[in-house]
Amino acid sequence: MVTENDILEALKTVKYPGYSRDIVSFGLVKQVAVSNGAIHVAMQLTTNNAEIAQQIKTESTKLLQALPDIRMVHVDVRPAPGAASGAPAGGAAPAPNKVPGIKRIVAVASGKGGVGKSTCSANLACALAKLGLEVGLLDCDIYGPSIPLMMGVNERPIVSPDEKLVPLYNHGVKLMSMGFLLDPDQPVIWRGPMIQKTIQQFFSQVDWGTLDYLLVDLPPGTGDAQLSLCQTAPLDGGVIVTTPQEASLGVVRKGISMFQKVNVPLLGIVENMSYFTTPNGERVEIFGHGGGRGEAARLDIPFLGEIPIFTEIREGGDQGVPVAVSLSDKPPGQAFLEVAKKLHEQLG
């Protein structure tokens, strides 16, 4: 017998026209009911474009009719509130919450702190810029922003004539962080709604311009910032940063599960602090080795690469010059460049 969950799983294969995400993850499906072989689905669009509505309705109906023992399917696709039903509004409207000018939005996350997630975010952003791409980096760690230090920027952003914040810029990357808006020692003591509002403003009230990638450095865990981001912007995927040991991997699985529950594709796992090479060439696996690769294999998701322990990586972060910039032709920088290439190939 077909259940409501079966219907939702089927609808997850219907992509919003022109985008890689499905209509369920965009929150378009508002009501699902099934009884005696009859399915009723109600959807609410954020556009009044008749072609988009008809395409979604046709694909959804055809898909649901193929389910076993279903004799009737009714899909009700409603236009944006206040719009004339079926009336195109000057061409195809963007998908829900799509940020104009930004081609891909990728979240960099971890289940726990201390695994080097922000270090990976900063170096991956710089490495993608080295590949000739237009890149932005958004620091969504509201309580403990570290991107200003790691990217060597300590200024206040200006406001454009249309009253948007202008991102700061360094190492070929556009930057925005709560750290640019507060005094260095000023704490952020906010509850969830304020976090959500701030993250929404980082997308809607920042003049990002045209970007190939916007990397979003998330705080550790699965709290308000992560959920707000998934609800605010159509993420093209998430990258998980972990260290090899089981203590890290156990918590990382919760982060992976969060992305899966909100229908954000997992682009891959990066194993940071993978091993250390002594001056005499001996390889020392301080935190164990292979945990990230093994977890990627277990979940059948890509393994993007290993980042060894290099003193230069720490020094680059403290000095505001990531190794992907200063040592791009040396092993510390090459490690991040290889991960960036695999990530770019993953998104094509």
C-alpha positions as CSV (number, residue, x, y, z in Angstrom):
1,M,0.0,0.0,0.0
2,V,1.3,3.4,-1.0
3,T,1.9,5.8,1.9
4,E,2.3,9.5,2.2
5,N,6.1,9.0,2.7
6,D,6.2,7.0,-0.5
7,I,4.7,9.9,-2.3
8,L,7.1,12.4,-0.9
9,E,10.1,10.1,-1.8
10,A,8.8,9.9,-5.3
11,L,8.4,13.7,-5.6
12,K,12.0,14.2,-4.5
13,T,13.0,13.0,-7.9
14,V,11.1,16.0,-9.6
15,K,13.6,18.8,-10.0
16,Y,12.6,22.4,-10.0
17,P,12.9,23.5,-13.7
18,G,16.4,24.8,-14.4
19,Y,17.9,23.8,-11.0
20,S,19.5,20.7,-9.4
21,R,17.3,20.6,-6.3
22,D,13.9,18.9,-6.0
23,I,10.5,20.4,-5.3
24,V,10.3,18.8,-1.9
25,S,13.6,20.2,-0.6
26,F,12.4,23.6,-1.8
27,G,9.4,23.3,0.4
28,L,6.9,23.5,-2.5
29,V,4.8,20.5,-1.4
30,K,2.3,21.6,1.2
31,Q,-0.1,18.7,1.4
32,V,-0.1,15.0,0.6
33,A,-3.0,12.6,1.0
34,V,-3.7,9.1,-0.2
35,S,-6.9,7.0,0.2
36,N,-8.3,4.0,-1.6
37,G,-5.8,4.3,-4.5
38,A,-6.4,8.1,-5.0
39,I,-3.6,10.6,-4.4
40,H,-4.0,14.3,-3.8
41,V,-1.0,16.7,-3.7
42,A,-1.1,20.4,-3.1
43,M,1.9,22.6,-4.0
44,Q,2.5,26.3,-3.5
45,L,5.0,28.0,-5.9
46,T,6.9,31.2,-5.4
47,T,6.4,32.2,-9.0
48,N,3.3,32.8,-11.2
49,N,5.0,31.4,-14.3
50,A,2.5,29.1,-16.0
51,E,5.2,27.1,-17.9
52,I,7.0,26.2,-14.6
53,A,3.7,25.3,-12.9
54,Q,2.6,23.1,-15.8
55,Q,6.0,21.3,-16.1
56,I,6.0,20.5,-12.4
57,K,2.4,19.3,-12.5
58,T,3.0,17.1,-15.5
59,E,6.1,15.5,-14.2
60,S,4.6,14.9,-10.7
61,T,1.4,13.5,-12.1
62,K,3.2,11.1,-14.4
63,L,5.5,9.9,-11.6
64,L,2.7,9.3,-9.1
65,Q,0.6,7.5,-11.6
66,A,3.4,4.9,-11.9
67,L,3.1,4.0,-8.2
68,P,1.5,0.6,-7.6
69,D,-2.2,0.3,-7.1
70,I,-2.9,4.0,-7.8
71,R,-6.0,4.6,-9.9
72,M,-6.3,8.4,-9.7
73,V,-3.9,11.3,-9.2
74,H,-4.7,15.0,-8.6
75,V,-1.9,17.5,-8.4
76,D,-2.9,21.0,-7.5
77,V,-0.1,23.5,-8.3
78,R,-0.9,27.0,-7.0
79,P,0.9,30.2,-8.2
80,A,2.6,32.6,-5.9
81,P,0.2,34.3,-3.4
82,G,-1.4,37.4,-5.0
83,A,-0.4,36.5,-8.5
84,A,-2.9,35.9,-11.3
85,S,-3.2,32.1,-11.6
86,G,-1.3,30.8,-14.7
87,A,-0.1,34.3,-15.8
88,P,3.6,34.4,-16.6
89,A,5.4,37.2,-15.0
90,G,8.0,38.2,-17.6
91,G,9.7,34.8,-18.0
92,A,10.8,32.1,-15.7
93,A,11.1,33.2,-12.1
94,P,14.0,31.9,-10.0
95,A,13.7,28.9,-7.7
96,P,12.7,29.6,-4.1
97,N,15.3,31.7,-2.3
98,K,17.7,31.6,-5.2
99,V,20.4,34.2,-4.7
100,P,20.7,36.2,-7.9
101,G,24.2,36.1,-9.5
102,I,25.4,33.1,-7.5
103,K,25.7,29.9,-9.5
104,R,26.5,27.4,-6.7
105,I,26.3,27.6,-2.9
106,V,28.2,25.0,-1.0
107,A,28.2,24.6,2.8
108,V,31.3,23.4,4.6
109,A,30.3,21.7,7.9
110,S,31.5,19.4,10.6
111,G,29.8,17.7,13.5
112,K,32.2,19.0,16.1
113,G,34.6,21.8,16.7
114,G,38.4,21.6,16.4
115,V,38.6,19.6,13.1
116,G,39.9,22.5,11.0
117,K,36.6,23.3,9.2
118,S,37.3,27.0,8.9
119,T,40.8,26.4,7.8
120,C,39.5,24.1,5.1
121,S,36.8,26.7,4.1
122,A,39.4,29.5,3.7
123,N,41.9,27.4,1.8
124,L,39.2,25.8,-0.5
125,A,37.9,29.3,-1.3
126,C,41.4,30.5,-2.2
127,A,42.1,27.3,-4.2
128,L,38.9,27.7,-6.2
129,A,39.9,31.3,-6.9
130,K,43.3,30.0,-8.1
131,L,41.4,27.8,-10.6
132,G,40.1,31.0,-12.2
133,L,36.7,31.0,-10.6
134,E,34.8,33.9,-9.0
135,V,34.5,32.9,-5.3
136,G,32.8,34.2,-2.2
137,L,33.2,33.0,1.4
138,L,30.5,33.6,4.0
139,D,31.3,33.0,7.6
140,C,28.1,31.8,9.3
141,D,29.8,31.0,12.6
142,I,28.0,33.9,14.3
143,Y,29.3,33.2,17.8
144,G,33.0,32.5,16.9
145,P,33.9,34.0,13.5
146,S,37.4,33.1,12.5
147,I,37.4,33.9,8.8
148,P,38.5,37.5,9.3
149,L,41.7,36.3,10.9
150,M,42.4,33.5,8.5
151,M,41.8,35.6,5.4
152,G,43.8,38.6,6.8
153,V,41.0,41.1,6.8
154,N,40.0,43.4,9.7
155,E,37.8,46.2,8.2
156,R,34.2,47.3,8.3
157,P,32.3,46.8,5.0
158,I,30.8,49.8,3.3
159,V,27.2,50.2,2.3
160,S,26.4,50.5,-1.4
161,P,24.0,53.1,-2.9
162,D,21.2,50.5,-2.9
163,E,21.8,50.0,0.9
164,K,23.5,46.6,0.7
165,L,26.7,45.6,2.4
166,V,29.7,45.4,0.0
167,P,31.8,42.3,0.7
168,L,35.4,42.8,1.6
169,Y,38.0,41.2,-0.7
170,N,41.3,39.5,-0.2
171,H,43.3,36.7,-1.9
172,G,40.8,36.7,-4.8
173,V,37.8,36.0,-2.6
174,K,34.8,38.1,-1.6
175,L,34.3,37.9,2.1
176,M,31.5,38.5,4.7
177,S,31.5,37.7,8.4
178,M,29.9,38.8,11.6
179,G,33.5,39.5,12.7
180,F,33.6,42.4,10.3
181,L,30.6,44.0,12.0
182,L,31.6,43.8,15.6
183,D,34.5,44.8,17.8
184,P,37.0,41.9,18.2
185,D,36.3,41.2,21.8
186,Q,32.5,41.8,21.6
187,P,30.5,38.6,22.2
188,V,27.3,37.7,20.4
189,I,24.7,36.7,22.9
190,W,21.7,35.9,20.7
191,R,18.9,33.4,20.6
192,G,17.8,31.4,17.6
193,P,15.5,33.9,15.8
194,M,18.3,36.5,15.7
195,I,20.7,34.0,14.2
196,Q,18.2,33.1,11.5
197,K,17.5,36.7,10.7
198,T,21.2,37.5,10.4
199,I,21.9,34.6,8.1
200,Q,19.0,35.7,5.9
201,Q,20.4,39.2,5.7
202,F,23.8,37.8,4.7
203,F,22.2,36.5,1.5
204,S,19.6,39.2,0.8
205,Q,21.4,42.3,2.0
206,V,25.0,41.7,0.8
207,D,26.0,42.7,-2.7
208,W,27.7,39.5,-3.7
209,G,27.7,40.3,-7.4
210,T,28.4,37.4,-9.8
211,L,30.0,34.3,-8.3
212,D,30.7,30.8,-9.5
213,Y,30.9,29.6,-5.9
214,L,29.8,30.9,-2.6
215,L,31.3,28.8,0.2
216,V,29.5,29.0,3.5
217,D,31.6,28.2,6.6
218,L,29.1,26.8,9.1
219,P,29.6,26.5,12.9
220,P,30.0,23.0,14.3
221,G,26.9,21.1,15.2
222,T,23.3,20.9,13.9
223,G,21.7,24.0,15.4
224,D,20.0,27.2,14.4
225,A,22.6,28.4,11.9
226,Q,22.7,25.2,10.0
227,L,18.9,24.9,9.8
228,S,18.5,28.6,8.9
229,L,21.0,28.2,6.1
230,C,19.1,25.2,4.6
231,Q,15.9,27.1,4.8
232,T,17.3,30.4,3.4
233,A,19.3,29.4,0.4
234,P,19.1,26.6,-2.2
235,L,22.3,24.8,-1.3
236,D,23.9,22.8,-4.1
237,G,25.5,20.6,-1.6
238,G,27.5,20.2,1.6
239,V,31.1,19.3,2.3
240,I,31.9,17.5,5.6
241,V,35.3,18.0,7.3
242,T,36.5,15.4,9.7
243,T,39.6,14.1,11.4
244,P,40.4,10.4,11.2
245,Q,39.6,9.2,14.7
246,E,36.3,7.7,15.7
247,A,35.5,10.4,18.2
248,S,35.3,12.9,15.3
249,L,33.5,10.5,12.9
250,G,30.8,9.6,15.4
251,V,29.7,13.3,15.6
252,V,30.3,13.9,11.9
253,R,27.6,11.3,11.2
254,K,25.1,13.6,12.9
255,G,26.1,16.4,10.5
256,I,25.7,14.1,7.6
257,S,22.3,13.0,8.8
258,M,21.2,16.6,9.1
259,F,22.0,17.3,5.5
260,Q,20.2,14.2,4.4
261,K,17.1,15.1,6.4
262,V,16.9,18.6,4.8
263,N,17.6,17.1,1.3
264,V,20.9,18.8,0.8
265,P,23.2,16.7,-1.5
266,L,26.5,15.5,0.1
267,L,29.3,16.5,-2.2
268,G,32.0,14.6,-0.2
269,I,34.2,14.2,2.9
270,V,37.5,15.8,3.5
271,E,39.9,14.2,6.1
272,N,41.8,16.9,7.8
273,M,44.9,16.4,10.0
274,S,45.3,13.1,8.1
275,Y,48.9,12.4,9.0
276,F,52.2,14.1,9.9
277,T,55.6,13.7,8.2
278,T,58.6,14.2,10.3
279,P,61.7,16.0,9.1
280,N,63.4,12.7,8.5
281,G,60.5,11.5,6.3
282,E,58.7,9.3,8.8
283,R,54.9,9.3,8.5
284,V,53.1,9.5,11.8
285,E,49.3,9.0,11.9
286,I,48.6,11.0,15.1
287,F,44.9,10.7,14.9
288,G,44.7,7.4,13.1
289,H,44.2,7.3,9.4
290,G,41.6,6.5,6.8
291,G,38.5,7.2,8.9
292,G,37.2,9.8,6.4
293,R,37.8,7.6,3.4
294,G,36.1,4.7,5.1
295,E,33.1,6.8,6.1
296,A,32.7,8.1,2.6
297,A,32.8,4.5,1.3
298,R,30.3,3.4,3.8
299,L,27.9,6.1,2.9
300,D,28.6,5.8,-0.9
301,I,29.6,9.5,-1.2
302,P,32.8,11.0,-2.7
303,F,36.0,11.2,-0.8
304,L,37.5,14.6,-1.7
305,G,40.9,14.1,-0.2
306,E,43.3,14.1,2.7
307,I,44.9,17.2,4.2
308,P,48.1,16.3,6.1
309,I,49.3,18.2,9.2
310,F,51.7,20.9,8.1
311,T,53.0,23.7,10.3
312,E,52.6,26.0,7.4
313,I,48.8,25.6,7.4
314,R,48.6,26.8,11.0
315,E,51.0,29.6,10.4
316,G,49.1,30.7,7.3
317,G,45.8,30.8,9.2
318,D,47.4,32.9,12.0
319,Q,49.0,35.3,9.6
320,G,45.9,35.7,7.3
321,V,47.6,34.2,4.2
322,P,46.2,30.7,3.5
323,V,48.7,28.2,2.1
324,A,46.5,27.8,-1.0
325,V,47.8,31.3,-1.8
326,S,51.3,31.4,-0.3
327,L,52.3,27.8,-1.0
328,S,50.1,26.8,-4.0
329,D,53.0,25.0,-5.6
330,K,54.2,23.2,-2.5
331,P,52.6,20.2,-0.7
332,P,50.6,22.2,1.9
333,G,48.9,24.3,-0.8
334,Q,48.6,21.5,-3.3
335,A,46.6,19.4,-0.9
336,F,43.8,22.0,-0.9
337,L,44.1,22.6,-4.6
338,E,43.5,18.9,-5.2
339,V,40.4,18.9,-3.0
340,A,39.1,22.1,-4.8
341,K,39.6,20.4,-8.2
342,K,37.6,17.4,-7.1
343,L,34.8,19.6,-5.7
344,H,34.6,21.6,-8.9
345,E,34.5,18.4,-11.0
346,Q,31.8,17.0,-8.6
347,L,29.6,20.0,-9.5
348,G,30.6,20.1,-13.1
